[in-house]
Amino acid sequence: MLERLFRVSERGSSVSRELRGGLVTFMAMAYIIVLNPLILGSISPTDPSAKTDVLGGILPVSQVAAVTALVAGVMTLLFGLIANYPFALATGLGINTLLAVTIAPMMTWPEAMGLVVIDGLIIVLLAVTGFRTAVFNAVPVELKTAIAVGIGAFIALIGLVDAGFVRRLPDAAHTTVPVGLGIDGSIASWPTAVFVVGLLIVGVLVARGVRAGLLIGVVINTVLAIVVEAIVHAGPYSPDNPAGWSLAVPALPDSVVGLPDLSLVGQVSFGAFTRLDIVTVVLLVFTLVLANFFDAMGALTGLGRQAGLVDAEDKLPDVGKALIVEGSGAVAGGLGSASSNTLFLESAAGVAEGARTGLANVLTGLLFLAAMFFTPLYAIVPVEAAAPALVVVGALMFRQIASVDLADLRTSIPVFLTVVVMPFTYSIANGIGVGFISYVVLSAATGRARQVHPLMWVVSVLFVAYFAVGPIRSLLA
């Protein structure tokens, strides 16, 4: 039955590899169940750091955690069963921040989630009509490679920042150096030290070709973190304790099981169209759509290439079906008040363990659903223990740069810009946009405009509008 559903042997995999990859993917991205509530949720409306909407409403942290796990589990299962790819879905970090910082203060939380639902419906419509697939196939091979490499750099930076190895300087506004090494230029915290040791452990295991090297490394790092915390009592991170653990403090839990609160499911409203002027609402939806559209396309490109699932023309088989299911993640995320769900880059960790089919997603999805009830158990894995796997996976993906001909500046400049803008701006969509625009301009300027697919011109113009959305909104106002 498994062979008929997922074609495991046809893709050169095995059931054990798929299950191992699914477990590693979950361990690499389970932090989203802790992080998303910190971005969207609040403990109390009176909390100075509370994310309140225009009426002072909040999303309770415990409820956000529950719906984050629920939607991620359901969408990851659907993607595995329908698209048959080992790429998991969860709340996208870019859009949830946009909701909390920009959109929610202009309307109520249910109205903000209503815009996410509209965004998802538009994405699904574009996928059903074939437009999304056509854009996906119109991208030159060099830029697809650049997207994969840029995602590798982005993944590595996420790991370095999450572990505290790279930190924003407190006086960044008054210096030319925006980030630095650790605290005051040194690895001055036990959690970061655990990350460094863990990075060496994972690196050695992967370099020696140890099976399940990433998984073994994360487990060893977690045990090491628990031992270190029991001895030094570093505690959680705070402005007064910058040497603490970033998200979860590693310790054996007091309890294992807890009932999830799913009260936020269905809390959606489309009242934004009456609360704000139509131009503002349209621009907000446009921003959500463009970010969602290309974040997912970038992730699908990078993960597909890393898994070796692209064909001779560098196209992913059945990509249209995959894009439709992925677009539905935004609809589900809005309906669940968890924010838009999209493909997660951390799926690369499972792919690196050998996952090649949707069977891996089945396990990852089930673990997310189980996580709703076992929050105390998965929360013992600190991000500093999982981050080494992200950095190593980033290195694995970065190797694809070797296939790009860097002698031709018409392509090497857009490739370079794509690769560096992604991590530097913390956005896949930004990197793709800069790469597309520069590729089109350089091609036209060097007399090769006819070699550019018409859709590349269309998308580049849309990206120009995307980057200029602030001035456009001011001009229209």
C-alpha positions as CSV (number, residue, x, y, z in Angstrom):
1,M,0.0,0.0,0.0
2,L,2.8,2.4,0.9
3,E,4.6,1.7,-2.4
4,R,1.4,2.3,-4.4
5,L,0.6,5.6,-2.5
6,F,4.1,7.1,-2.3
7,R,6.3,5.2,-4.9
8,V,9.1,4.9,-2.3
9,S,11.4,2.5,-4.1
10,E,10.8,4.2,-7.4
11,R,12.4,7.3,-5.9
12,G,15.3,5.4,-4.5
13,S,14.2,5.6,-0.9
14,S,13.0,3.2,1.8
15,V,10.4,3.3,4.5
16,S,13.0,3.6,7.2
17,R,14.6,6.6,5.4
18,E,11.3,8.3,4.9
19,L,10.3,7.9,8.6
20,R,13.8,9.0,9.7
21,G,13.5,12.0,7.4
22,G,10.0,12.9,8.7
23,L,11.2,12.8,12.3
24,V,14.2,15.0,11.6
25,T,12.1,17.5,9.7
26,F,9.7,17.7,12.7
27,M,12.6,18.2,15.1
28,A,14.1,20.9,13.0
29,M,10.9,22.9,12.7
30,A,9.0,22.1,15.9
31,Y,10.3,25.4,17.3
32,I,7.6,27.1,15.3
33,I,5.0,25.9,17.9
34,V,7.0,27.9,20.4
35,L,8.0,30.8,18.2
36,N,4.7,31.6,16.5
37,P,2.9,32.3,19.8
38,L,5.7,34.7,20.7
39,I,5.2,36.6,17.5
40,L,1.4,36.6,17.3
41,G,0.3,36.0,20.8
42,S,0.3,37.8,24.1
43,I,-0.2,36.9,27.8
44,S,-2.4,39.9,28.6
45,P,-3.6,43.1,26.9
46,T,-1.9,45.1,29.7
47,D,1.5,43.6,28.9
48,P,3.8,46.3,27.6
49,S,4.9,44.0,24.7
50,A,1.3,42.8,23.9
51,K,0.4,42.5,20.2
52,T,-3.0,44.3,20.3
53,D,-5.3,45.0,17.5
54,V,-7.1,48.2,16.8
55,L,-9.6,47.4,19.6
56,G,-7.0,46.2,22.1
57,G,-7.7,42.5,21.5
58,I,-5.0,39.8,21.7
59,L,-4.4,36.2,20.7
60,P,-3.7,34.2,23.8
61,V,-0.3,32.5,23.6
62,S,-1.5,29.0,24.6
63,Q,-4.3,29.1,22.0
64,V,-1.9,30.2,19.2
65,A,0.5,27.3,20.1
66,A,-2.4,24.9,19.8
67,V,-3.7,26.1,16.4
68,T,-0.1,26.4,15.1
69,A,0.4,22.7,15.7
70,L,-3.0,21.8,14.4
71,V,-2.8,23.6,11.0
72,A,0.8,22.6,10.5
73,G,-0.1,18.9,11.1
74,V,-3.2,19.0,8.8
75,M,-1.5,20.8,5.9
76,T,1.7,18.7,6.1
77,L,-0.3,15.5,6.0
78,L,-2.3,16.8,3.0
79,F,0.8,17.9,1.1
80,G,2.4,14.5,1.6
81,L,-0.7,12.5,0.6
82,I,-1.7,14.7,-2.4
83,A,1.6,16.1,-3.7
84,N,3.8,13.2,-2.5
85,Y,6.8,15.4,-1.6
86,P,8.7,15.4,1.7
87,F,8.2,19.1,2.3
88,A,6.4,20.1,5.5
89,L,4.2,23.2,6.0
90,A,3.9,25.5,9.0
91,T,3.3,29.2,9.8
92,G,5.6,31.3,7.6
93,L,7.8,33.6,9.7
94,G,7.6,36.6,7.4
95,I,3.8,36.9,7.1
96,N,3.1,36.3,10.8
97,T,5.5,39.2,11.6
98,L,3.7,41.4,9.0
99,L,0.4,40.6,10.6
100,A,1.5,41.4,14.2
101,V,3.5,44.5,13.4
102,T,1.7,46.1,10.5
103,I,-1.8,44.7,9.8
104,A,-3.3,43.8,13.2
105,P,-2.9,47.4,14.6
106,M,-5.0,48.6,11.7
107,M,-7.9,46.2,12.3
108,T,-9.1,43.4,14.5
109,W,-7.3,40.1,14.7
110,P,-10.2,38.2,13.0
111,E,-10.2,40.8,10.2
112,A,-6.4,40.4,9.8
113,M,-6.9,36.6,9.5
114,G,-9.7,37.3,7.0
115,L,-7.1,39.0,4.7
116,V,-4.9,35.9,5.0
117,V,-7.8,33.7,3.9
118,I,-8.3,36.0,0.9
119,D,-4.6,35.9,0.1
120,G,-4.8,32.1,0.1
121,L,-7.8,31.9,-2.1
122,I,-6.0,34.1,-4.7
123,I,-2.9,31.9,-4.5
124,V,-5.0,28.8,-5.1
125,L,-6.8,30.4,-8.0
126,L,-3.5,31.4,-9.6
127,A,-2.3,27.8,-9.1
128,V,-5.5,26.2,-10.5
129,T,-5.4,28.4,-13.6
130,G,-1.8,27.3,-14.3
131,F,-0.3,30.8,-13.9
132,R,1.7,29.9,-10.9
133,T,3.1,26.8,-12.6
134,A,3.9,28.8,-15.8
135,V,5.9,31.4,-13.7
136,F,7.7,28.5,-11.9
137,N,8.8,27.0,-15.3
138,A,9.7,30.4,-16.8
139,V,12.5,31.0,-14.4
140,P,16.0,30.4,-15.9
141,V,18.0,27.5,-14.5
142,E,20.7,29.9,-13.2
143,L,18.1,31.8,-11.1
144,K,16.6,28.5,-9.8
145,T,20.0,27.5,-8.7
146,A,20.6,30.9,-7.1
147,I,17.3,30.5,-5.2
148,A,18.4,27.1,-3.8
149,V,21.8,28.5,-2.8
150,G,20.2,31.6,-1.3
151,I,17.9,29.5,0.7
152,G,20.9,27.5,2.0
153,A,22.5,30.7,3.1
154,F,19.2,31.9,4.7
155,I,18.8,28.6,6.5
156,A,22.4,28.8,7.9
157,L,21.8,32.4,9.0
158,I,18.5,31.4,10.8
159,G,20.5,28.8,12.7
160,L,23.3,31.2,13.6
161,V,20.9,33.9,14.8
162,D,18.6,31.5,16.7
163,A,21.6,30.1,18.5
164,G,22.9,33.5,19.5
165,F,26.1,33.0,17.6
166,V,25.2,36.1,15.5
167,R,23.5,38.9,17.3
168,R,22.2,42.4,16.6
169,L,24.4,45.0,18.3
170,P,22.6,47.0,20.9
171,D,23.9,50.3,19.4
172,A,23.4,49.2,15.8
173,A,21.8,52.5,15.0
174,H,25.0,54.4,16.0
175,T,27.5,52.1,14.3
176,T,28.4,50.9,10.8
177,V,28.4,47.3,12.2
178,P,24.8,46.0,12.5
179,V,25.6,42.5,13.8
180,G,28.4,40.8,15.7
181,L,29.7,37.6,17.2
182,G,27.9,36.5,20.3
183,I,28.0,38.9,23.2
184,D,30.6,41.7,22.9
185,G,32.4,39.8,20.2
186,S,32.8,36.5,22.0
187,I,30.8,33.3,22.7
188,A,29.9,34.4,26.2
189,S,26.9,32.2,26.9
190,W,26.5,28.5,27.7
191,P,23.6,28.1,25.2
192,T,25.8,29.4,22.3
193,A,28.7,27.2,23.5
194,V,26.3,24.2,23.3
195,F,25.5,25.3,19.7
196,V,29.1,25.5,18.7
197,V,29.9,22.1,20.1
198,G,26.7,20.7,18.5
199,L,27.7,22.2,15.2
200,L,31.0,20.3,15.3
201,I,29.2,17.1,16.3
202,V,26.7,17.4,13.5
203,G,29.3,18.4,11.0
204,V,31.5,15.4,11.9
205,L,28.6,13.0,11.7
206,V,27.5,14.2,8.3
207,A,31.0,14.5,6.9
208,R,31.6,10.9,7.9
209,G,28.4,9.8,6.2
210,V,26.8,8.5,9.4
211,R,23.2,7.5,8.8
212,A,20.7,9.7,10.6
213,G,23.6,12.0,11.4
214,L,21.4,15.1,11.7
215,L,19.0,13.3,14.0
216,I,21.7,11.8,16.1
217,G,23.3,15.2,16.4
218,V,20.1,16.9,17.5
219,V,19.5,14.2,20.2
220,I,23.1,14.4,21.5
221,N,22.9,18.2,21.5
222,T,19.6,18.1,23.5
223,V,21.1,15.8,26.1
224,L,24.2,18.1,26.3
225,A,21.9,21.1,26.7
226,I,19.9,19.5,29.5
227,V,23.2,18.6,31.4
228,V,24.6,22.1,30.9
229,E,21.4,23.8,32.1
230,A,21.3,21.5,35.2
231,I,24.8,22.6,36.1
232,V,24.9,26.3,35.2
233,H,21.2,27.3,35.4
234,A,21.5,29.8,32.5
235,G,17.7,30.3,32.4
236,P,15.6,31.9,29.7
237,Y,16.8,34.8,27.5
238,S,15.7,38.3,28.5
239,P,17.2,41.8,28.1
240,D,18.5,41.4,31.6
241,N,19.8,37.9,30.9
242,P,21.2,37.9,27.3
243,A,23.2,34.7,28.0
244,G,20.0,32.6,28.5
245,W,18.4,30.1,26.2
246,S,16.5,31.6,23.3
247,L,13.2,29.8,23.3
248,A,12.9,26.7,25.4
249,V,15.0,26.1,28.5
250,P,16.2,22.4,28.3
251,A,15.0,20.5,31.3
252,L,13.0,17.4,32.0
253,P,9.3,18.3,31.9
254,D,7.1,18.2,35.0
255,S,4.3,16.8,32.9
256,V,3.9,15.2,29.5
257,V,0.3,15.5,28.3
258,G,-1.9,18.6,28.1
259,L,-5.3,19.3,26.4
260,P,-5.0,21.9,23.5
261,D,-7.3,25.0,23.5
262,L,-8.6,25.4,19.9
263,S,-10.9,28.3,20.5
264,L,-9.2,30.4,17.8
265,V,-10.3,28.1,15.0
266,G,-12.9,29.9,12.8
267,Q,-12.4,33.3,14.4
268,V,-12.3,35.1,11.0
269,S,-14.0,38.2,9.7
270,F,-13.9,40.1,6.4
271,G,-14.7,43.5,8.0
272,A,-11.5,45.1,7.0
273,F,-13.2,46.2,3.8
274,T,-15.5,48.4,5.8
275,R,-13.0,49.4,8.5
276,L,-10.4,50.7,6.0
277,D,-10.4,52.3,2.6
278,I,-10.4,49.9,-0.3
279,V,-7.0,51.1,-1.6
280,T,-5.2,50.2,1.7
281,V,-6.9,46.8,1.9
282,V,-6.0,46.0,-1.7
283,L,-2.4,47.0,-1.2
284,L,-2.2,44.8,2.0
285,V,-3.6,41.8,0.2
286,F,-1.3,42.4,-2.8
287,T,1.7,42.4,-0.3
288,L,0.5,39.2,1.2
289,V,0.0,37.5,-2.1
290,L,3.3,38.4,-3.6
291,A,5.2,37.4,-0.5
292,N,3.3,34.1,-0.3
293,F,3.6,33.4,-4.0
294,F,7.4,33.6,-4.2
295,D,8.3,32.4,-0.7
296,A,6.7,29.1,-1.6
297,M,8.1,29.0,-5.1
298,G,11.6,29.6,-3.7
299,A,11.3,26.9,-1.1
300,L,9.8,24.4,-3.6
301,T,12.7,25.1,-6.0
302,G,15.4,24.8,-3.4
303,L,14.0,21.7,-1.7
304,G,13.1,20.0,-5.0
305,R,16.7,20.5,-6.3
306,Q,18.2,19.3,-3.1
307,A,16.1,16.1,-3.1
308,G,17.0,15.4,-6.7
309,L,13.3,15.4,-7.8
310,V,13.6,17.8,-10.7
311,D,13.6,16.4,-14.2
312,A,16.2,17.0,-17.0
313,E,14.6,20.4,-17.7
314,D,15.0,21.4,-14.1
315,K,11.2,21.1,-13.6
316,L,9.5,19.5,-10.6
317,P,6.9,16.8,-11.7
318,D,3.3,17.6,-10.7
319,V,4.4,21.0,-9.5
320,G,0.9,22.4,-10.2
321,K,-0.7,20.0,-7.8
322,A,1.9,20.8,-5.2
323,L,1.3,24.6,-5.6
324,I,-2.5,24.2,-5.2
325,V,-2.1,22.3,-1.9
326,E,0.6,24.8,-0.7
327,G,-1.7,27.7,-1.5
328,S,-4.4,26.1,0.6
329,G,-2.1,26.5,3.6
330,A,-2.8,30.2,3.6
331,V,-6.5,29.6,3.7
332,A,-6.1,27.0,6.5
333,G,-3.8,29.3,8.4
334,G,-6.2,32.2,8.3
335,L,-9.2,30.0,9.3
336,G,-7.2,28.6,12.2
337,S,-5.8,32.1,13.3
338,A,-2.3,30.7,13.0
339,S,-1.3,32.9,10.1
340,S,-0.5,31.7,6.6
341,N,1.1,28.3,6.4
342,T,3.7,27.7,3.7
343,L,6.5,25.3,2.8
344,F,9.2,25.3,5.5
345,L,12.9,25.5,4.6
346,E,13.7,23.2,7.6
347,S,12.3,20.3,5.5
348,A,15.8,20.3,4.0
349,A,16.9,18.6,7.1
350,G,14.6,15.6,6.4
351,V,15.6,15.6,2.8
352,A,19.3,15.5,3.8
353,E,18.4,12.3,5.8
354,G,17.1,10.7,2.7
355,A,13.4,11.6,2.6
356,R,12.1,11.6,-1.0
357,T,8.3,11.0,-0.8
358,G,5.2,12.2,1.0
359,L,5.5,9.3,3.5
360,A,8.0,11.5,5.4
361,N,5.3,14.2,5.6
362,V,2.8,11.7,7.0
363,L,5.0,11.2,10.1
364,T,5.9,14.9,10.4
365,G,2.2,15.8,10.2
366,L,1.2,13.2,12.8
367,L,3.9,14.5,15.1
368,F,2.6,18.0,14.8
369,L,-0.9,16.8,15.7
370,A,0.5,14.9,18.6
371,A,2.5,18.0,19.7
372,M,-0.8,19.7,20.5
373,F,-1.1,17.2,23.4
374,F,2.7,16.8,24.2
375,T,3.8,20.4,24.4
376,P,5.9,19.8,27.6
377,L,7.8,17.0,25.9
378,Y,8.9,18.6,22.6
379,A,9.6,21.9,24.4
380,I,12.7,20.4,26.0
381,V,14.6,20.7,22.7
382,P,16.2,24.1,22.8
383,V,16.7,25.9,19.5
384,E,20.5,25.9,20.2
385,A,20.4,22.1,19.9
386,A,18.5,22.1,16.6
387,A,20.2,25.0,15.0
388,P,23.4,23.1,14.1
389,A,21.4,20.9,11.8
390,L,20.1,24.0,10.0
391,V,23.6,25.4,9.5
392,V,24.9,22.0,8.1
393,V,21.9,21.7,5.8
394,G,22.6,25.3,4.6
395,A,26.1,24.2,3.7
396,L,24.8,21.2,1.8
397,M,22.5,23.4,-0.2
398,F,25.1,26.0,-0.9
399,R,27.2,23.4,-2.8
400,Q,24.8,23.9,-5.8
401,I,26.6,27.2,-6.6
402,A,29.2,25.0,-8.4
403,S,26.8,24.4,-11.3
404,V,26.5,28.1,-12.1
405,D,28.7,29.7,-14.8
406,L,30.0,32.8,-12.9
407,A,32.0,34.0,-15.9
408,D,28.9,35.6,-17.5
409,L,28.1,38.7,-15.5
410,R,24.6,38.9,-17.0
411,T,23.7,35.9,-14.9
412,S,26.3,36.0,-12.1
413,I,25.3,39.4,-10.8
414,P,21.6,38.4,-10.5
415,V,22.7,35.1,-9.0
416,F,24.9,36.9,-6.5
417,L,22.2,39.4,-5.5
418,T,19.6,36.6,-5.1
419,V,21.9,34.7,-2.8
420,V,22.9,37.6,-0.5
421,V,19.6,39.5,-0.4
422,M,17.7,36.5,1.0
423,P,19.7,36.2,4.3
424,F,20.5,39.9,4.6
425,T,16.8,40.9,4.4
426,Y,15.5,37.7,6.1
427,S,13.1,37.1,3.1
428,I,13.1,34.6,0.3
429,A,10.7,36.8,-1.7
430,N,13.0,39.8,-1.5
431,G,15.9,37.8,-2.8
432,I,13.9,36.4,-5.7
433,G,12.5,39.9,-6.5
434,V,16.0,41.5,-6.7
435,G,17.3,38.6,-8.7
436,F,14.4,38.7,-11.2
437,I,14.6,42.5,-11.7
438,S,18.4,42.6,-12.1
439,Y,18.3,39.6,-14.5
440,V,15.7,41.3,-16.8
441,V,17.5,44.7,-16.7
442,L,20.9,43.2,-17.5
443,S,19.5,41.0,-20.2
444,A,17.9,44.0,-21.9
445,A,21.0,46.1,-21.5
446,T,23.2,43.5,-23.1
447,G,21.0,43.0,-26.1
448,R,19.5,39.7,-25.0
449,A,16.0,40.9,-24.1
450,R,14.4,38.4,-26.5
451,Q,15.9,35.5,-24.5
452,V,13.9,36.5,-21.4
453,H,10.6,34.8,-21.0
454,P,7.6,37.2,-21.2
455,L,6.4,36.1,-17.7
456,M,9.8,37.1,-16.3
457,W,9.0,40.7,-17.5
458,V,5.6,40.6,-16.0
459,V,6.8,39.2,-12.6
460,S,9.6,41.7,-12.5
461,V,7.2,44.6,-12.9
462,L,5.1,43.2,-10.1
463,F,8.2,43.0,-7.9
464,V,8.9,46.7,-8.6
465,A,5.4,47.5,-7.4
466,Y,6.0,45.2,-4.4
467,F,9.2,47.0,-3.3
468,A,7.5,50.4,-3.9
469,V,4.3,49.5,-2.0
470,G,5.1,52.1,0.7
471,P,5.5,55.1,-1.7
472,I,2.5,53.9,-3.8
473,R,0.3,53.8,-0.7
474,S,1.4,57.3,0.3
475,L,0.9,58.6,-3.2
476,L,-2.6,57.2,-3.5
477,A,-3.5,58.5,0.0
